[in-house]
Amino acid sequence: MNDSMDESFLSVKLSKSIAPEDSLATVLGVNILDCRKPFLPYSDFYNEPLSEMVEMDRDFANFKSELGKFSFMNYPFILTPATKTMGLYFDNRIRMYSERRISILQAVTGHPSNPYLRVKVRRDNIIDDALVELEIISMENPNDLKKQLVVEFEGEQGIDEGGVSKEFFQLVIEEIFNPDYAMFTMQNESQTVWFNPTSFESTAQFTLIGKHYHINAILIFHTVLYYEDNTRHGNILGIVLGLAIYNNIILAVNFPMVLYRKLMGRKGSFEDLVDWNPILYSSLKQMLEFEDADLEEVFMQTFRISYQDVFGTIINYDLKDKGDKIPVTQENKYVSIN
């Protein structure tokens, strides 16, 4: 953060700003989180000249002010994504600055603490080293995750001014998504990744857990991808993704939108399938829209589905007891899909 920045901005209270109530949405019972494909693109509402003129440091200070000052952040639909990203950046940086001030005060009172989140790893053992340190921090002192991350590679000189941290995140992500782990599957049609339920890292399916640390950016939750048998690589992925966002580092990780809806407490639906597997969605949609009586003969589907595990072995799963004996018909096709 620029040291010359106005002190009034730095001392902004990180209180939750209340956006104006949308009366029409309330009357209609509409929630934007339920919107999957708007009738008009979001970009139609962006005001690019206005977004370029807004001084985001001042506007963000107004947004967080408890004095009811006007802020364009209360009307985010008119701001471009780049401008809104700056708001998130300022929010995160203020939190880091606050943590440094707290560390200074603790030092004065005789209880000094590190003002930064320091992580020291070996390049040839980056996953396990990072996992050990971050797991201990997240369990024993999660508030340290709000501090600015400083990464050090063992045996290498250099000061982390952002470049080392970025390299650290990229290396961790490359390891986590390494096909040798088979933790995720890639859909070529949508270029999105999803959890692999047959990963040899775990005999159980993934469970998605959100731990809220009021960091607002690890963000929306401190997202911990956690297997039922405590798979360690899944655990660190959630911490790493959250820290990357919090430290303003962009990673090439493309999940379908349903994951973010679930993080916001929303349920997935059949329509979410189109973001992940458009071919499968199209096939099932065609079956739902098929109105002739001979659906069973045309599609020849049952209540059993099949998929491959990481070794290429076909695994069958019955949606109902003895599902392979139950054909999909006009009467039960919605049950089979939903």
Number of C-alpha atoms within 10 A of each C-alpha: 11 6 7 6 10 11 9 10 18 19 12 19 15 16 10 10 14 11 12 8 8 10 9 9 11 10 8 8 8 12 10 8 11 11 9 12 9 8 7 8 9 12 13 9 13 16 13 13 10 14 18 13 8 15 13 21 18 13 19 23 22 21 26 21 19 15 8 11 11 11 19 19 20 16 10 15 16 20 22 19 14 10 20 18 14 16 19 17 18 19 21 24 20 18 21 25 19 20 21 18 13 16 18 17 14 14 13 10 9 9 10 13 14 15 19 19 17 16 17 14 20 15 16 8 9 16 21 16 15 19 19 14 14 22 16 11 15 16 9 10 10 15 15 20 24 25 24 21 21 16 25 19 17 10 8 9 8 9 11 14 11 15 11 16 20 18 13 22 19 18 14 21 18 11 15 19 18 12 13 10 14 19 23 18 17 18 14 10 11 16 14 18 18 15 17 18 19 21 19 15 18 17 12 14 15 21 13 16 17 20 13 14 18 13 22 18 22 26 21 19 20 26 24 20 21 21 21 12 12 13 15 17 21 21 19 24 21 21 21 23 22 22 24 21 18 29 21 18 16 13 13 8 11 12 17 18 16 19 16 13 15 14 16 13 11 13 12 14 9 11 13 18 18 16 18 22 18 16 13 12 17 13 11 18 15 12 21 14 8 14 10 9 11 12 19 16 11 11 15 11 18 20 21 19 13 10 11 11 15 17 10 8 9 10 11 13 14 15 16 13 11 12 17 17 12 16 19 24 20 16 9 12 19 13 11 17 14 7
